Amino acid sequence: MGVWTWALAAYARPGVPQACLALQDVHGQNTSYLLWAVWAELADPAQLAAGAQAAKAWERTALDRLREVRRALKPPLAPVSDAAREGLREDVKAAELRAERVLMETLAGLAGGQGGGAAALTALTAASLAWGKPAPDADLAALAAALG
């Protein structure tokens, strides 16, 4: 199964969105990168470092900017009508999802697909470490458990 299809199915599981958002918003992790590491079953520091470097560059270039605009468009902004603002916000949200897909497919190409053999928690722990400031073990374990 491709990384994007897998990620959409994984994100639909109970507890996964909350765990991902906590890792992203509270601990500065990139959830697309973390999910890719689980999908690819990676624990290899060199592969994860290359993935982190690519993800950080894409995050700076596209994801952070799109996320900032999407969040800025959430509250009312007079004199812009709510319908127009919400319509634009949905367009930006779609672009943000597309940027996440581009990142995950790029990372899948770097890894050469699935099959690294690492369990979800092992992959998450190694990926978080390669990202820089590692997230707390309990939060990584919560995502691993939600992923099943």
Secondary structure, DSSP 4 states (H G I P E B T S, - for coil): --HHHHHHHHHTSTTHHHHHHIIIIIT---HHHHHHHHHHT---HHHHHHHHHHHHHHIIIIIHHHHHHHHHTSS--TTS-HHHHHHHHHHHHHHHHHHHHHHHHHHHHHHTSS-----HHHHHHHHHHHHSSPPPHHHHHHHHHHH-
